[in-house]
Amino acid sequence: MIIKNVFASALLLAGLSAVAQAQTVAEMATQIEPEVIQWRHHFHQYPELSNREFNTAKYVAEQLKALGLEVHTGVGKTGVVAILDSGKPGPVIGLRADMDALPVKEDNNLPYRSHETSEYNGKTVPVMHACGHDTHMAMLLGAAKVLLAQKDQLRGKVKFIFQPAEEGAPTGEEGGAQLMVKEGVLKNPDVDVIFGLHISSNADVGSITYRPGGTMAAVDSFKILIKGRQAHGASPWASVDPIVTAAQMVMAMQTIVSRELTLIDDGAVVTVGSIHGGNRSNIIPGDVELEGTIRTLNNQARELVHEAMKRKVNAIAASMRATAELTLPANESYPVTYNQPELMQQMLPTLQRTAGTDHVTEIKAITAAEDFSFYQQQIPGLYLFVGGKPLDVPADKAPPHHTPDFYVDDSGMKVGVELLSNLTMDYMQQAK
């Protein structure tokens, strides 16, 4: 078999230079690419929602056991963890992929499209890998196969972490990276550094993008319950109007970003996404509920926004003779996804060797959030992006993530397999 010949040759080439190593990894990734694509198609065709990745976890565990790895299941509810031990002293490196899909109906003609349904918030919903987690799992399985074949050149251990519920656990449940950390996924053996990837539907296949420092935003959801006094709409003076109070709060919240943050240094978003109150046009209700999200890119901005929210909500409520209960955070609360600048600088040559300098680009911060940040709270880590957009598709025509027509090309996974493998091997070689 060609694959076996490539792997056997890799085992004999001790002491390769970093460039030669990257070339060997690239050749191996090319050889196993059909298998990586097959894995991706399986995951895509049979997606499962957060904390319900039972069949996905079983399939992942089967593939890892077939490679001969030590496998642990049921971590963080449905997570799967495998360990590759080189038998030599060295660092422990974590590699993470997320497993869950979204309650989205797929709208394309792919032969491996999803027809799955599941229960979400008490309703039967369609399920789709609309964010690329299917490719993340396939790339990590590919990296496991490459690194296992390179075992003689490794120093230390590799911990492969297949994580459920990145999109958020169901209401009333724990899940995701936070639960896996709580259950000790970074312990026994203790992980020294962790790497994760996300495929991007609007970045070219073959590209890698990165950012040192705050890369993805902290997210904090909030809920405000405003209590006033109900009255007839024809006699507003008899009311304590929670709707007018809510309107003032919504507008005042926007001044937190525009008038209190140092905009040349900080980026933040305060969004009210839901307002509920009232039943008729001629009745001023007794209460109104607001729900929203806060996104910040550093801890200082996060603290400032939280303080300003409390101050404005309480002051406006008092000025209107109403009362307000602010719950912050309400349910979602993720820290900033923070790429330690020193580690980013250390591993940047690995990115450039993997994709070529011309295909590696520093990007601006993203106001979406990622629970990979919970790992980075504990240990240094890098979260990077690989391109999944076909080269003949303009970026402004690429379907965005979390939409029914989301699409990334199979060919984008090869660079991901190489990058995870090279990051692991380079870090091991540098950790003298």
N, C-alpha and C positions, 0 to 999 in steps of 0.2 A: 504493500500500500504506500502511496506517495506520502500520506499524512504521517505514517509511522516512520518513514525514512527521514522526513524533516525533523520530527521530534527526536529521533535517535541521534541525528547529527547535532542537534542543539545541546544534547546532554554531554557531548564530547568536547564542546567548544568552551572550555573554562578560560577565564581571563579575557574574555572579549572586551574590546573597547566599547564605550557607551554607544558610539555610532554603529559599530558592527552588531552590538546587541539589539539595537532598535531595528536594524535590518532583518535580523533573525526573527524577532518578534513579529515584524510585518509579514514575513513569509509564512510563519505559522498561522497568523490571523487570516491570511488569504486562504490557506488550506482548510481551515475549519469554518470559513464563512458560510458555506451551505448549511452546516449544522446550526450555527447561530441563527440564521434566517428561519430555519425550521422551528427552533425553539420560540422565536419571536411570534411566528404565525400561530403556534399553538396557544401561547398566552393571549394573543389578541383575539382569537376566536372564542376563547372561553374565559372572559374576564369575570372578576368577582369584586364586590364592594369591600370597603374598609372593615376590618375585623371579621370578615366572612371569606377570607382567601383560603378556604379549606382544601379545595382541589388543586389550586395553584401551589400551595405549600407542599402538598403531597408530590406533585410533579417535580418541583424544584428539588426536594429531598431525594427523590429517585435518581435524578440526574447526577447529583453530587455524590451519592453513594456509589453509583456506577463508575465514578472516577476514582473511587477508593478513599474518599475523604472521610474524616470523622464528622458526623452530622448530628446536630441537636435540633429538635423540633419543639413546637409549642412555646417558643420564646416570645414574650409580649403578645400572647394569645395565639397567633398563627405564624409567627416568624420562624425562620429557619436560619441556623448558623452552622457553618462548616469551618474546620480548622485544617490548614496545611502546615505541617511541622517539618522544617528542613532537616532537623536533627543537629543543627549547628546553632551556637549562640548568636543572638542578634535581636533586632527590634521586632515588636509585634505590630503588624500593619492591618488596619481595618479597611475593608472595601465594602461599600454599602449600595444596595439597589432597593428601591421601593416596589411594592407588589400590587397595590390596590388600583381599582378602576373607578369610574365615575357613573352616576345615574344620568347618562346621556344616550340618546338614540342615534346610532351610527347612520350616516347618510352618504354612502358611497357604494361602489360596485366591486369592492375587493373580494377575491375568492375566499379570503379568510376573515371576512367581516363578522362582527358579533351579531348573534340573534338571541343572546342571553337576556333574561330578566331576573329581577330580584326584588326584595322588599326594602323600601327606604322611607322612613318617617310614616310607616303604616300604609304605604301605597306600593302597588306593584309597578316597577319602573324598568325601562330598558337599561342595559349596562354596556359600557364601552371603555376601552383603553383610550381615552381622549386626551391624555397628557404624556403618553410615551413610556409609561412604566413597564409595558411589555418589552420594549427595547432595552430598558435598564437591566431587567432580569436576564435577558438573553446575552447582553454584553458581559455581565458579571459571570455568568456560566462560561462564556468563552474565555474570559481572563483566567478563571479557575483551571480550565483545561490547558491553557498556555503555560501558566505558572507551575502546574504540576509536572508538565513535561520538562521544565527548566529547574526542577527541584534541586539538582546538584549544584546549581549556581546561586541558590538562595541562602540567606543567612537569617535565622530567626523563624518567625511564624507569620502566617497570613490568616486573618479571620474574615470569612466571607459572610456578610450580614444581609439577609433578605428580609426586609422590614415591611410589616403590614401598616395600613392606616395612615399613610403620609397625608392623605387628603382630609384627615380628621376622623376620629372615632365616632360611632353613632351616639346620639344623645344619651347621657347617663352612663357611658362606658369610658374606660381609659383605653389608650392605644398609642400606636405610632412610636417614634423615636423616644419620646419622653418615658413611656412605659418600658421600653427595652433597656434604657439606661437605668431606670429604677430597678429592674430585675437583674442588672449586673452584666449586660451584654459587653461592656467594655472591660470586664474583669475576667480573671481565670481562663486564659492568661490576660494580663493587663495590657490593653492596647496603647501604644505610644503615639500613633498618628492615624488619622482616618481620611480616606479619599472617597468622594462621591461625584457622580456625573448626572447631568440632565441633558436629554436630547432637545434640540430646538427646531421648531418647524419653520422658522424664518431665517435660519443661518445655513449657509451652503454646506452640502455634504462635503466631508473632508476637512472642515474647519474646526478650530477650537477657540473658544472665547473665555475670558477670565477677567477677574477683578480682584486686586488686593484690598484688604480691609472690608468694610461693610458692602456686601454683594447683593443680598436679598434682605428685604425689610423685616423688622420685628412687626408682629401683628398682634393687636389687642382689640377684641370685640368689646362693645359697650352697650348697655341698655339703660334708658332713662325713663322712669315712670313719673309723670307729672300729675299731681292731684290738685284739682280745683274745686269749683262748685257749679253744679249743673243749673241751667236756667233756660227759659224760653228764648229763642233766637231774636224775638222782638224786644226783649228786655235785657240786653247784654250787661247793663249796669248791676243787675241782680246776680250776675255770675262772677266766678273767678275763672277766667277763660283759659283752659289748658292748651287750646289750639293756638291762640295768639302767643302764649308763653312758649310753646314749642317752636313756633316760627322764629321768635327772637333768638332762641337757643341755637337753632340751625344756622342762622346767619352769623351769630357771634362765634360759633365754632370755627367758621372759615377764617376769622381774623387771627386765630391762633397761629396758623401757618403764615398768613400774609403779613402779620404785624408783630409777632412775638419771636418767631424763629429767625435766626441769622441765615437768610436764604442763600447767601454766597457760600455758606459752609454746610448747611443742613438741608435735607430733603424730607418732606413728610406729607402725609395725606390724612385728612379727617373727613370721612364720608358717612353721611346718614343714608342708610339704604332702605329703611322701613319706618313708616309712620302709621300708627293705628289709633283711631279714636273717633267716636261719634257714629250715629246711625241715621240721622235725618238732617235735612237742610235747615230746619227751623228749631233745632235743639242744640244748645251748647252743651257738650258732654262734661262729665265730671272728671274724666281722666284721659290722658293720651300717653301712648308708649312709643318711644323712639328706639331704634336699633341701628348700629353702625359699626364701622371699623376704623382703626387707627393704624397707620403704617409709618414707621420711622427707621432711619438708617444708622443711628448710633444711640447709645444709652443715654447720653445727655439730652438729646432731642426727645427721646421717649419719656424721660422724667419731666421735662418741661411741659410736654403736651398733656401728660396725665394731671399735673398740677393745675394747668390752665383750664382743663375740662372741669375739674371739681370747682374751681373758683367761679367760673362763668355760670355753670349750671345752678349753683347755690345762690349766686347773687341775682341772676335773672328771675329765678323762682321767687325769691324774697321780694324783689321789686314789683312783682305782679300779684303778690299776696297768695301765691300758690306754694306747694311744697314739691320737692323733687327728690327721688331716690336714684342715685347714679350707681350702677354696678359696672366696675371697671377693674379687671377684665370680666366679661360676662361668661364666655365659654372658651373661645380660642385665645391663646396667649403663647406666642412663639418669640424667642429672642432673635436678635439680628443674626443672619447667616454671615459669619465673619471669617474671611480668609486671612489668617495671620500673615502680615506683610513679609516677615522674614522667611517664613516657610514658602510663601508664594515666589519670592525671589530665588530661593534655593531650587525650586522645582521647575521654574520657567524654562530652563534649557531642555528639560524632559518634554515639555509641551512642544517646543520648537523642533526637536529631533523627531518627534512622533508625526507631526503634520506638516513640517516645513515652516520656516520662519514667516513666509508670506501668508500662511494660512492660520496664524495665531494672532489674535487681536484682543487688546484690552477694551472692555466695554464699560458703559455707565452702569450705575447701580440699578436694580430692578425693585419695584415696589410690591411685587408678589412676594410670598413668604415660603419658607421651606423648613420642615422640622429637623432637617439635618443639623440645624443650629443647636439642637440639644446635645448632640455629640460634641460640637465645637465648644460648648460651655465647659466640657470636662477635659478635653484634650485638644491639641492643635489639629486642624483639619483644613482641607481644601475642597471647595465645591465648584466644579467646572462645567462648561457647556460644550457639547459637540453638535455639529450641524446635521440636520436631517432633511433639509430642503433640496429637492432636485435642482441641478444647476440651470435648467431651462425654465424655471419658474421664478418670476420676479418676486422679491421679498414682500411687496405690498399685495401680492396675489396669493401668498401662502396662507392657508387656513390656520387661524390661531389655535392655541391650546384650549381645551375645555369646550370645544364646539363640535357639532355633529359631523362636520366634514374635515376635522383634524386629520392630518396625514404627515407622516415622515417616511422617507424612503429607506428600504432595507440596507442600501449601500452605505448609509451613514453609520452603521454599527461597527464597521471594521476599525475605524479610527478609535472608537470607544474601547474596543477590546485591547487594542495596542496601548492606549493611554493608561488604562488601569494596570496593565502588565508592566509597562515601562516605569510608571510612578513607583510601583512596588519594588522593582529590581534596583532602580537608581537610588531610592531612599535607603535600601538595605546596604548598598555599596558605600554610600556616604556616611552611614552611621558606624563609624569606626570606634 
